[in-house]
Amino acid sequence: MAQWGAFVGLTGVVCTLLLALARLSQHLVRDDADGTGPSDAPPSAPDRRRSDEIPTFVPPAVDDTHADERPLRADGELAATGTPGGRTPRAEPTAGDLSTGTLLANVALTQGLFGGFLLAGAWYFGIPGSAFGVTDAPLSTGLPALAVGGLLGVSLYVVNEIGAVSADAVGVEHDERLRSMLAPDSAGGWLVLLLVVLPIIAGVEEFIFRAAVIGATNAGFGTSVWALAVISSLAFALGHGAQGRAGVLVTGSLGFVLAAAFVLTGSFLVVFVAHYLVNALEFVVHELLGIEWAEKGFGG
């Protein structure tokens, strides 16, 4: 007999841990983009790309009003102040300290662990595959599901690009630093990204946020699928905080469309294919081909 309550509770724990890890990664990406560790405070002008992000604490800048009281070095310049003993504070590691390959491996391993843990929980608690949108129906696991997922994925990508261009036109930029950091610089790296990392990301996120949160919860307790769709979309959006507030809004909207597709088709494969295509097309078009629609315009 399926233990629905235990599995839904496990799903909540996994979602919470995943969001906490995403929050940590968000800070690492921001620190790397600044070229500083959390202890640094460069006195630079505000960056328009960061204006839509959640504000973080920045230590006050060093007071320069008494700069003339600092000792002079042998070359006549002001000596830098430091910690007692002449030691310079070491910046904390950021995402930029890791190679692209290491970042890709970390993403794949982390996502795989979360997804594998929840999948093992589904097996242990006896949750049937039908609760996750996996049946022998053609629209669930057949060619129709692949076709619908492909059409949905391409459509979502186009809508996403139009939204990004429109936002850029009014001065709201989408934070794309994380995508750039994960972009490979070799043919082998691209194969790993497109055939391993992105499928893992799409599979795990759809399994957690759509199949488990919506499908299993509804199957076990009869909760409204549309209420669950809203909840899953909010959680999905918060998990992408590294993309800034505009990115969170866009991701939440895309998440709700994917949730609606899962509800209407009852197919995990449909939303998996759509999710994968959105991510893959963004990487290929922007990072591999170097095409920026905001510069070219959709009209050519």
Steps between C-alpha positions, in 0.01 A plus 500: 500500500634839399609725786394834354552710810857384550589565138344846492690583817822379339422715196469804724837427659669456161347824368618690807855368471507570127385860551758550777776376272374724219515797738860419586592468133331835437742674739801327345401613151454860613833510682674361193334753269632780722847352486513510877432289804229581749746709705580741217311819424610662173383862477357469152190646342184288514482237226173510310501123470497467877231759566225239486662256738425439864728738695777348709700649785812684388754610764570875509792621293829583668510859627746701286464827689827439685694350213780753549566352844597160358873418483675551168666212318849529360365608161306787656153345469261446785541164669193276497337427829461135594439268785733485799823322422508622141273223375250575226147362546441209267187526289255218537473266198242585238354315204765657278771306686367179340546390141199460271542123509500500878189717510319271256598193699386668821162592352443153355606325821297725728184481291548128453528442874179691574309329221639158582416539867139593426470224240626249754242635742226448241606136463528446875159651576334311215391798289376379158645643180159622389508758780805654332349507153662179376257253341484295180267753333640651176471855635693394808798311366448469124585707193204737556655597833834573331325709234296701749804553721711611206239748379450635851873534560567694181198723564614576855849582376364748243272663758789518745722672243229750409454577867874547549524737202198697622644525850834616363324766294362658817829472687442181698776251426476127566791374708681243284823461696428148619431381146823656379695335781363157405566541126774256388799601290556168322305257282519233769369744756201580283421131459508455877281806551238409239492124551563465872467816710195663343298175486578442868392855589177476301421152629563575866321836505196365317490193724511712815298809412243348265478122543546486879355831619200491265452142384574301814336747738181508294495123462544444871280771648282635220639852542407744224749462217484871421577600857793259490604648166524845658698367797741306281551801272585727793751248634642453150544875462673540837743229399625723218582808707847523345331645190382809687147617568411525133632148451296373794184650348569349158595163647188494715284569196670228298465268796126557513468425128690175553278423799190563290638274227556225755146538634340501156703218345575296810840431347841533660668449163327805349629742762843336509551546126367857510722594795807349337443680171461841665833459680682343206385762251608783730849354535543416132361826362666740744817326618594273208378707205538836674165633377340779701149580383500828690776623267381339176126543551247233405436669172856434380 
